[in-house]
Amino acid sequence: MASARKTLLTGLATFVAGAALWLFGGDIEIVVITPTKLGVVLMVIGGLEALYGLYKVTTRADR
């Protein structure tokens, strides 16, 4: 059960970090990456991980 909650919290933290980059990273210029695009990628990855963690929490609770 702890692993499922850990996955859920990690996904939410990644989503929040991506949202912060997407919202506030537009004024920053980095040669290799664009912070706003990296923020969108992190939001997608974090959202998928949070959904997987939620799935793990709900399926373990049914047993």
Secondary structure as UniProt FT lines:
FT   HELIX           2..24
FT   TURN            26..27
FT   HELIX           35..62
//
